Amino acid sequence: MNIVCIGGGPAGLYFGLLMKKNHPEHRIRVVERNRPYDTFGWGVVFSDATMESMRVWDAESAAEIEDAFNHWDDIEVLFKGTRQRTSGHGFVGIGRKKLLNILQRRCEALGVELVFEKEVQSDLEFPDADLIIASDGVNSRIRNAYESVFQPDLLTRPNRFIWLGTNRLFDAFTFDFRRTDHGWFQAHIYKFDDKTSTFIIETTEETYLKHGLDKMEQDASISFCENLFEEVLEGASLMTNARHLRGSAWINFSRLICGKWSHFNGNSHVVLMGDAAHTAHFAIGSGTKLAIDDAIELTRQFQIKGHGKENIPAVLETYEEIRRVDVARIQNAARNAMEWFEVVGHRYAETMEPEQFMYSMLTRSQRISHENLRLRDKNWLGGFEKWFARKSGLPTPDNANERTPPPMFTPYTLRGVTLSNRIVVSPMAMYSAKDGLIDDFHLVHLGSRALGGAGMIFAEMTCVSPDARITPGCLGLWNEEQAANWKRLVDFVHGNSAAKVAIQLGHAGRKGATKLAWEGIDQPLEEGAWPLYSASALPYLPHGQVPKAADRADLDRIKADFIRATELAATTGADWLELHCAHGYLLSSFLSPLTNQRTDEYGGSHENRARYPLEIFHAIRKIWPQDKPISVRLSCHDWFEGGNTPDDAAIFARLFKDAGADMIDCSSGQVWKGEQPVYGRLFQTPFADKIRNEVGIPTMAVGAISEADHANSIISAGRADLCAVARPHLADPAWTLHEAARIGVKDVEWPKQYMSGKVQFETNLERAAQAAAQASK
């Protein structure tokens, strides 16, 4: 085949040498706009996995790269006058120029033609090519020429950064956070050869403009940075190799995703690679890794399917299919890390203590978890856990060998209520009540989960009137009999466990009068339906019952129902109350612009849309005992264009905070039937993180939290104060106790009746771990 690589970065060079090595008959040209052995940029970072792949695919270049690598295990953070260090992280870095020089020499040795100082305007300049690799960077001319085919989604991120270097050598990957009168700056620093370190400085657009950096030339901008980071520079200067850029050389990162990666231009197959296809933020240093992995996978597919030109379409299809998955995974992690640095100043830096700030930064990509940190640096994490336990009011052991409880097993206090741990059984509809009554099913269902170790249990949404129910099988609290049955449950939980009990009050609104879930979820009742009320006369399903837009009399009556339910709840002895303002139910329908089209004082602005839910909240707060908390569940994202976003949720959270709410329970969706949620591990935790750390109110995280590792990571990083676990508790009533045993925490109290089971469960886990270790040898 005749192959042309447009762009002489890591992707084009590495693909060229691999293909030439594996099939010398190919004619391969790499065309680069710069001069031979010349490049811009400072150091790049590799992962161990990528390095291992490079050893397999071309041992010669891998050996030379490894000889030039700088390896370090430590991360050091300078923050608020402290210097913290943790080890075991295993980074390798190399100068970008050094890396490209190695790859250029290897290409020449194998017979790859290197063409320098040639500016390629179009792929059509190579009509004889069978395959054209468009590896010409994020601003790829080749990709842009076929924009309708490749469908690039290029998003300019808000932060500004400048990529500099220094001759001061650092023995750890160093992060330095500096507060100024106009906001925070952060430096990402790492050594990449025996003389030089990369020094990337980042800040928000607002801070950049307020300091006048947009009006400075490079020398003035660099001088500003040297003064700001003089402590960590220790007298060293900063250097630039971006003299080709005008002005101060501060730029914005561009996130790129492409809908398609290959195209036949009539003569040649064109395929995107490296930054021309995708970008990953420098916060996790994966741009070069992705480029190298692209080159390896495309070569692998030719090895599998054959090197003939007739195989090119099949090769490109499989290449894109495989690489898209890994790229999405890396981009997700990079997005998490990137967004952390974009909001670090106003979300974390001002309020967090150095210990928690360090933990938050280490886990910013959500790829590193609590137990992974223990593997990396047991001593550092042990020290952090002691700090967290002390903050939670626990005494810490003097014996270094005695384990401190991890964060999920520390107590948590709001008002006069203290939970024994941070795990909550989330409200989950059971659709098993008759006339709204708690019965033996609910006693066994909820009682078993209280015995299973959770710090607090919620029943499902408890409806404040018969016409507030979702289905005929929903719980209610509108009469004395229901309150008495609730009290029976509360007394059982209090008498047989350390768990607290929470009641979530709500009104189904437009989502009411539907069938039991297993008979047709959200489907309207065919018989026995009751009238529905909502903010506006909009049905939830096109064929659903049209609700009445609640008028003044309706709103007053419904508020009275909430007051009566709260009065009854107070007689049950329950510890906690939650007001349900999420998931498209009545109060949620007022909050969302998708479901609230009112033109009176209850529609329009955020304040108006929140007016009625806040009226309800004020009314029940006056009644509910002052020493007991009230939380509010919000849908923090409607997942539909024109609906509420996390920014809107933060506004509502602040309004509820000002009204006296103690916590925001952060869920999302179920407001509009056409929603398109983006699921994933801990997918709703960012909402709890934003509200907790920007609004300054405690939060509860919920959604795809399925392991102790998840809960410990969320709580340790300050992303939430409590973790609500739903479906895992359906599968395992003793989820909390079992997760404690799985992570080696043995001093969690089990019911005395179950102690023999505790010993056997822990013993079986130990035997399984020993067997797995033996099998891996």
Rosetta blueprint (number, residue, H / E / L):
1 M L
2 N E
3 I E
4 V E
5 C E
6 I E
7 G L
8 G L
9 G L
10 P H
11 A H
12 G H
13 L H
14 Y H
15 F H
16 G H
17 L H
18 L H
19 M H
20 K H
21 K H
22 N H
23 H L
24 P L
25 E L
26 H L
27 R E
28 I E
29 R E
30 V E
31 V E
32 E L
33 R L
34 N L
35 R L
36 P L
37 Y L
38 D L
39 T L
40 F L
41 G L
42 W L
43 G E
44 V E
45 V E
46 F E
47 S L
48 D H
49 A H
50 T H
51 M H
52 E H
53 S H
54 M H
55 R H
56 V H
57 W H
58 D L
59 A H
60 E H
61 S H
62 A H
63 A H
64 E H
65 I H
66 E H
67 D H
68 A H
69 F L
70 N E
71 H E
72 W E
73 D L
74 D L
75 I E
76 E E
77 V E
78 L E
79 F E
80 K L
81 G L
82 T E
83 R E
84 Q E
85 R E
86 T E
87 S L
88 G L
89 H L
90 G L
91 F E
92 V E
93 G E
94 I E
95 G E
96 R H
97 K H
98 K H
99 L H
100 L H
101 N H
102 I H
103 L H
104 Q H
105 R H
106 R H
107 C H
108 E H
109 A H
110 L H
111 G L
112 V L
113 E E
114 L E
115 V E
116 F L
117 E L
118 K L
119 E L
120 V L
121 Q L
122 S L
123 D H
124 L H
125 E H
126 F L
127 P L
128 D L
129 A L
130 D L
131 L E
132 I E
133 I E
134 A E
135 S L
136 D L
137 G L
138 V L
139 N L
140 S L
141 R H
142 I H
143 R H
144 N H
145 A H
146 Y L
147 E H
148 S H
149 V H
150 F H
151 Q L
152 P E
153 D E
154 L E
155 L E
156 T E
157 R E
158 P E
159 N E
160 R E
161 F E
162 I E
163 W E
164 L E
165 G E
166 T E
167 N L
168 R L
169 L L
170 F L
171 D L
172 A L
173 F E
174 T E
175 F E
176 D E
177 F E
178 R E
179 R E
180 T E
181 D L
182 H L
183 G E
184 W E
185 F E
186 Q E
187 A E
188 H E
189 I E
190 Y E
191 K E
192 F L
193 D L
194 D L
195 K L
196 T L
197 S E
198 T E
199 F E
200 I E
201 I E
202 E E
203 T E
204 T L
205 E H
206 E H
207 T H
208 Y H
209 L H
210 K H
211 H L
212 G L
213 L H
214 D H
215 K H
216 M L
217 E L
218 Q H
219 D H
220 A H
221 S H
222 I H
223 S H
224 F H
225 C H
226 E H
227 N H
228 L H
229 F L
230 E H
231 E H
232 V H
233 L H
234 E L
235 G L
236 A L
237 S L
238 L E
239 M E
240 T L
241 N L
242 A L
243 R L
244 H L
245 L L
246 R L
247 G L
248 S L
249 A L
250 W L
251 I E
252 N E
253 F E
254 S E
255 R E
256 L E
257 I E
258 C E
259 G L
260 K L
261 W L
262 S E
263 H E
264 F E
265 N L
266 G L
267 N L
268 S L
269 H E
270 V E
271 V E
272 L E
273 M L
274 G H
275 D H
276 A H
277 A L
278 H E
279 T L
280 A L
281 H L
282 F L
283 A L
284 I L
285 G L
286 S L
287 G H
288 T H
289 K H
290 L H
291 A H
292 I H
293 D H
294 D H
295 A H
296 I H
297 E H
298 L H
299 T H
300 R H
301 Q H
302 F H
303 Q H
304 I H
305 K H
306 G L
307 H L
308 G L
309 K H
310 E H
311 N H
312 I H
313 P H
314 A H
315 V H
316 L H
317 E H
318 T H
319 Y H
320 E H
321 E H
322 I H
323 R H
324 R H
325 V H
326 D H
327 V H
328 A H
329 R H
330 I H
331 Q H
332 N H
333 A H
334 A H
335 R H
336 N H
337 A H
338 M H
339 E H
340 W H
341 F H
342 E H
343 V H
344 V H
345 G H
346 H H
347 R H
348 Y H
349 A H
350 E L
351 T L
352 M L
353 E L
354 P H
355 E H
356 Q H
357 F H
358 M H
359 Y H
360 S H
361 M H
362 L H
363 T L
364 R L
365 S L
366 Q L
367 R L
368 I L
369 S L
370 H H
371 E H
372 N H
373 L H
374 R H
375 L H
376 R H
377 D L
378 K H
379 N H
380 W H
381 L H
382 G H
383 G H
384 F H
385 E H
386 K H
387 W H
388 F H
389 A H
390 R H
391 K H
392 S L
393 G L
394 L L
395 P L
396 T L
397 P L
398 D L
399 N L
400 A L
401 N L
402 E L
403 R L
404 T L
405 P L
406 P L
407 P H
408 M H
409 F H
410 T L
411 P L
412 Y E
413 T E
414 L E
415 R L
416 G L
417 V E
418 T E
419 L E
420 S L
421 N L
422 R L
423 I E
424 V E
425 V E
426 S L
427 P L
428 M L
429 A L
430 M L
431 Y L
432 S L
433 A L
434 K E
435 D L
436 G L
437 L E
438 I L
439 D L
440 D H
441 F H
442 H H
443 L H
444 V H
445 H H
446 L H
447 G H
448 S H
449 R H
450 A H
451 L H
452 G L
453 G L
454 A L
455 G L
456 M E
457 I E
458 F E
459 A L
460 E L
461 M L
462 T E
463 C E
464 V L
465 S L
466 P H
467 D H
468 A H
469 R L
470 I L
471 T L
472 P L
473 G L
474 C L
475 L L
476 G E
477 L L
478 W L
479 N L
480 E H
481 E H
482 Q H
483 A H
484 A H
485 N H
486 W H
487 K H
488 R H
489 L H
490 V H
491 D H
492 F H
493 V H
494 H H
495 G H
496 N H
497 S L
498 A L
499 A L
500 K E
501 V E
502 A E
503 I E
504 Q E
505 L E
506 G E
507 H L
508 A L
509 G H
510 R H
511 K H
512 G L
513 A L
514 T E
515 K L
516 L L
517 A H
518 W H
519 E H
520 G H
521 I L
522 D L
523 Q L
524 P E
525 L L
526 E L
527 E L
528 G L
529 A L
530 W L
531 P L
532 L L
533 Y E
534 S E
535 A L
536 S L
537 A L
538 L L
539 P L
540 Y L
541 L L
542 P L
543 H L
544 G L
545 Q L
546 V L
547 P L
548 K E
549 A E
550 A L
551 D L
552 R H
553 A H
554 D H
555 L H
556 D H
557 R H
558 I H
559 K H
560 A H
561 D H
562 F H
563 I H
564 R H
565 A H
566 T H
567 E H
568 L H
569 A H
570 A H
571 T H
572 T L
573 G L
574 A L
575 D L
576 W E
577 L E
578 E E
579 L E
580 H E
581 C E
582 A L
583 H L
584 G L
585 Y L
586 L H
587 L H
588 S H
589 S H
590 F H
591 L H
592 S L
593 P L
594 L L
595 T L
596 N L
597 Q L
598 R L
599 T L
600 D L
601 E L
602 Y L
603 G L
604 G L
605 S L
606 H H
607 E H
608 N H
609 R H
610 A L
611 R H
612 Y H
613 P H
614 L H
615 E H
616 I H
617 F H
618 H H
619 A H
620 I H
621 R H
622 K H
623 I H
624 W L
625 P L
626 Q L
627 D L
628 K L
629 P L
630 I E
631 S E
632 V E
633 R E
634 L E
635 S E
636 C L
637 H L
638 D L
639 W L
640 F L
641 E L
642 G L
643 G L
644 N L
645 T L
646 P H
647 D H
648 D H
649 A H
650 A H
651 I H
652 F H
653 A H
654 R H
655 L H
656 F H
657 K H
658 D H
659 A H
660 G L
661 A L
662 D L
663 M E
664 I E
665 D E
666 C E
667 S E
668 S L
669 G L
670 Q L
671 V L
672 W L
673 K L
674 G L
675 E L
676 Q L
677 P L
678 V L
679 Y L
680 G L
681 R L
682 L L
683 F L
684 Q L
685 T H
686 P H
687 F H
688 A H
689 D H
690 K H
691 I H
692 R H
693 N H
694 E H
695 V H
696 G L
697 I L
698 P L
699 T E
700 M E
701 A E
702 V E
703 G L
704 A L
705 I L
706 S L
707 E L
708 A H
709 D H
710 H H
711 A H
712 N H
713 S H
714 I H
715 I H
716 S H
717 A L
718 G L
719 R L
720 A L
721 D L
722 L E
723 C E
724 A E
725 V E
726 A L
727 R H
728 P H
729 H H
730 L H
731 A H
732 D L
733 P L
734 A L
735 W H
736 T H
737 L H
738 H H
739 E H
740 A H
741 A H
742 R H
743 I L
744 G L
745 V L
746 K L
747 D L
748 V L
749 E L
750 W L
751 P L
752 K H
753 Q H
754 Y H
755 M H
756 S H
757 G H
758 K H
759 V H
760 Q H
761 F H
762 E H
763 T H
764 N H
765 L H
766 E H
767 R H
768 A H
769 A H
770 Q H
771 A H
772 A H
773 A H
774 Q H
775 A H
776 S L
777 K L
